[in-house]
């Protein structure tokens, strides 16, 4: 008989939340799918039926992950443009023009936050410092930041551009811990990493010994497992909520009861 899972600590023991953004705070799956519409509208000789949304997203994620590993210093917007060309090739479609590829990379500015994001960040910010750890470049993130709250919503913004690598590379999490220690005097034990993608965030966070909360976002297609059992074993996350709003509710209750 296996031992019962250890009880997670109180949410009040943390002083800083680190966030993945795209997939957790911003609805990047909808944004990517919408931006790919011109490509997906073209008939493919190898596809008798159109790709479903989840099939497209998984293909995009596979290509993106390979490209991030191959070119860790490439700006995310430029990386998306590169992936767009690869998507066309994978679907046996004619190569898109550079302008079409660049439009895909620039589509980040059109992506929207989840409906619960802004209010949840406002409430969470009353209890914790909020730090971004994102696989994006600074200019692209700036177009999203203003949609998630007023200036100053986040206490620090750490991007792949600044770090020089993409998650799940452990260097990103090492950079996070070093930064919050130097800027805020916060040690690893007081950090709660908050993210949707199990593969990009929760697995490396667990390797680093960082506790985490999974914002599963319901029907998300990217970064999740093939089954509930697989997901339970990916990353050792200790809390799960469907939305950030649900997490903010739980945090408010925990601090009220403190």
N, C-alpha and C positions, 0 to 999 in steps of 0.2 A: 504494500500500500504506500503510495507516494505521499510525501509530506505536504501539508497545505501550503499554498502560496503565502509568502510573508505579507503582512499588512503594510500598505504604503504609508509613508509619513503624512502628517497633516499638511494640507496645502498652505497653511500659515507658516511652515518652516522655511519656505523659499523667499528670497528677496528679489529675484530677477527671473524673468521669462525671456528665453531666446526663441525667436520665431523663424520658421520657414515662412515665406510670403506667398509664392505662386503655387496654388493648390490648397493653401491653408487660409490665407487672408484674401487673396485675389483668385477669381475663378478662371484660372489659366486654361483648364480643359475646354471650357466654352469658348474662350478667346482664341485658342489654337484652332479649334474646329471651324469657327467662323472665318478665320483668316485663310484657311485652306480651301474654302468653298470654290474659288476659281479653278484650282487644280483638280479637286474631286469631281467637278462638273464635267471634266473631259472624259470621254469614253476610253477605257483601257482594254487593249486586245487580250490581256491575260485575266481580266476580271469581268465575268458575265453579269455579276450583280455588284452594285456599289458597296464600297466599304461601309460598315456600320461605324457609328461614332467611336465605340470602344475599340474596334479593330484599327481605325485610323490612329487613335491616341496611343495605342500600344506600339504601332509601327513607328510613330514619331518618337516616342520615348526611347525605343531601341536604338534608332539612328542618332538621337541627341546624346544618349549616354556614351556611345562609341566616339562621337565627335568631341565631346567634352574631355574624354580621356586622351584623345590624340592631340588636341590643341587646347590645353588648359589655360593658355593666356589669351585666347580669342574672346573678344567682347561678346556677350550673350546675344545682342541684336544681330551681329555678324554671323554668329554661330547658327542662329535660326535661319538666316538666309541660306547658309550652306546646307542645312538640313532640308530646306524646301527643294533644292535641286536634287538632293538624294532621294527625297520622297517621289519625285517625278520618275527618276530612274527605277526605283523599286516597283513602281506601278506600271512600268513600260510605257510611260508617256513621253512626249517630246520634251526636251529640256526647256524649262521656262526661261524667259528673258531675265537679265540681271535686275531690271526694274521690278519684275514680278517677285523675284526672290527677296529683294530689298524691302518690298512692301510687307512681306510676311515677317521679316525681322523687325520692321517698324511697328507692327501691329500691337506691340505691348502697350502702346499709349492708348489703345482703344479697349483694353481689357478692363473689366469691372470687378469691384470687390464683392464678396458675398454679402447678402443683405444684413447679416448680423455683425459684420466686421467692425464698423466704426463704433457702434455703441459698446460692443464687447471690449474693444481696446480702451475706450474711455473709462470703463469700469475697472478693468484690470490694472490700468495705470494708477489707480488710487492705492493699490496694494503692492505693486512691484515696479521695478525698473523694467522697461521693455526694450529689447535689443533684437535687431534684424540680423539674420544670418542667411543670405540669399544667393542663389546661383544666377546672378544678374549683374549688369553693369550699372554704374551710378546714374547715368543719364536716364536709362530706362526706368530705374526704380523711382526717380523723381517724378515721372509721369503718373506713377501709381500712388505715391505717398500722399499727394493732395486729395486723393479720393478716399483715403482711409481715415482722415482726421486732420485737425489743424496742425500747423507747424509745431514741432515739439512733442508730437505724439510718441515718437520713439526717442529713447535716450542715446542710442547709438545705432548706426547702420553699417554693417559689415557685408561687403559684396565680394563675389568671385573675382571681380576686376581688381579689387584691392589686395586680395589674398593671393591671387595667381593660380588658383585651382578651383575645381568644382566639387561640391558634395556628390558622392559620399567620401571623397578624399578626407582622411583624418586630419590633414593640415588645416582644413577649414575649422574644425572643432578645436584644435590646438590654438588656433588664432583667436577663436571666440574666448576660450578660457583665459588666455594671456591678456586679452584686451579688457575683459570685465574685472580681472584682478587689478590691473594697473589703473584703470579709470575709476572704478567704483569700490575697490577693496572687497569684491565679492569672490568667494572661493567656489569651487566646483559643487560642493555640497549644497549650496544655496541657489543653484541654477536649475531651472526646470525647462527643458527643451520642449517646444510645443510645435507640432508639425503634422501634416497629413501623410506625406510619403514615408512608408515604412523603410523602403530600400535606400532612399536618399538621405534620410534623417535619423530614424530610430535605430537602425542597425549600427551605423557609425557612432551615434551617441552612446549606445550601450557598450561598444568597444572602448570608449573613452571613460566609461563609468559615470556618465551624465544621466540623471533620471529624466524621464520623458512622459509627455501626455499626448495621446493620439487624437487628433481631430479628424475623424474618419471620413467626413463629408459624404456619407451615404453611398452614392453610386460612383464614386471616383474610380477611374480605370487605371490610373498611373500610380506606380509605386506600392501596389497592394499585392497580397498573395493570391494563390489559386483557391484557397479554402480558408475557413475560419480557423482551423487548427494551425495551418501554416502562418497565418497572420498573428495568432497568439504567440508564436515562437519567433517572430521577427522583431528583434530590437528590445525585448524586455520592457516595453512600455507598461506603466502602472495605472494609468487612467485612460479612459476612452469616452469621448463625447462625439456626437454627430456634428455639432457646430461649436464655434467659439462662443456663441451666446450661451450655450449650455454650460460650458466651462466657467464663464463669468458668473453665472447663477450659482454654481457650486462654490466658487471662490468667495462670493459675497456671503453665502451661508456659513462658510468655514470661519471667516473673519468675524462674522456677527456672533458666532458661538464661542469665540476665543475668550 
